Amino acid sequence: MFIITIKNLRIHCFLGVFDWEQETRRSIMLTIEMVTDTVQAGITDKLEDAVDYARVEQAIIQAVEPKRYALLEYLITDIAKVIFPLDERIKKITIEADKTGVLKQADLVSVKKTFER
């Protein structure tokens, strides 16, 4: 198994429980860790034997940016539903989402969850 990590993927979406939070897109930072059964890629050096992480990035952006979310928990669950169908070799995903400007005395709030097939 290989672990692919996409760090600090910035997405822009409507996120928050208050009306004013739904008026403007906010920047959310994602870290996505995918455990993949792509041992063959380590032998062949061919993209078709690997998970195309550029495709993962684009699928997330296209699926998430037009939507509106109230909670980070729902956002990361939705992202997992986008990633799994992209490649059956993705066995496990851990997604962490960071939202800034939420608390007065903290830099950010982060929610993290692991999903398995």
N, C-alpha and C positions, 0 to 999 in steps of 0.2 A: 504494500500500500504506500502511496505517496500522499503528502499533505500539501495542498495548494492554498496559499493565503493571499488574499487581496486586501491590502492594508489601506485604510484611509480613503476609501472610495467615497467621493462626495456626490450626493444626490440632492436634488432640490424638489421638495414636495410640500403640500399643504399638510401640516401636522400640528395638532393641539386640540384641547377640549374647549377652549374659549373661542368666541366668535372672532375676536381680533387676530387669533392665531391662524384662522382659516382665510384671512384676507390676503396674505402674502406668502409666497413660497419661502420655506426656510431651508437652510443648508443642514443636512444630516450627514455625519461621517459614519461609514460602515467599515467594519473589518469582518471579512468572510473567510472562514477556514473550511476547506472541503477535503475530506478523506476520500481518496479515489483509488480504485483498483486499476491502475495504469502502469503496472510493472512492465508491460510490453513496450511502452514508450521509452523506458530506460535501456531497452535492448536495441530497438530499431531506429530511434531518433526521428520518428515520423509523427507529424501532427495528428494524423488520423488515429494514432494509438494513444493520444493524450486527450485530456479535457482542454478544450479551447477556452481559456479564461477570458479572452477578449469577447467571445460570444456570450459568456456569462455576464460580463459587465454591461454589454449592450442590452441584453434581455432584461436585466434589472432596471436600467434607466428607462427603457421604453414602457415597461409594465407599471412602474411606481410613480414616475413623475406626473402623469396626468390625474392621478387619484388623490383623494382626500382621506386622511387618517386622523383619528383622535389620539390613539395611543401608540407608543413605540412597540409594545408587545404585538399589536395587530400588524404593524408594518413589517416586523421581522418574520412573522408567520407567513405573511403574504410573499415576502422575498423567497423564503424556503420553497413555497409552492411554485415559484417561477423557476428556481434553479433545478430541482430534482428532475423534471421532465426533459431537461436539456441533454442529459447524458446518464445512461443507466449505470455507468461506472462510478458515479458519485454516490457513495454509501452513507456519508454522514456530513452534516453541515453545522458549523457553529457560526452564528451571526451575532455581532455586537453593534448596536446603534447608539451613537452619541448625539445628544441634543444640547446645544448651548443656550444660555439666556433663560434658563428655567428657574433657577434658584438664585437668590441674592448673594449668598455666601459661598457658592460653589461654581467652579468653572463650567461643569456640565453634568448632565444626568446620562447614565449609560444603562442599557438593558441588553442582556446577553442570554441566548438560548441555543441548545444543541438539538438538532433534529436528526432522526435516523430513518432509513427506509424501512 
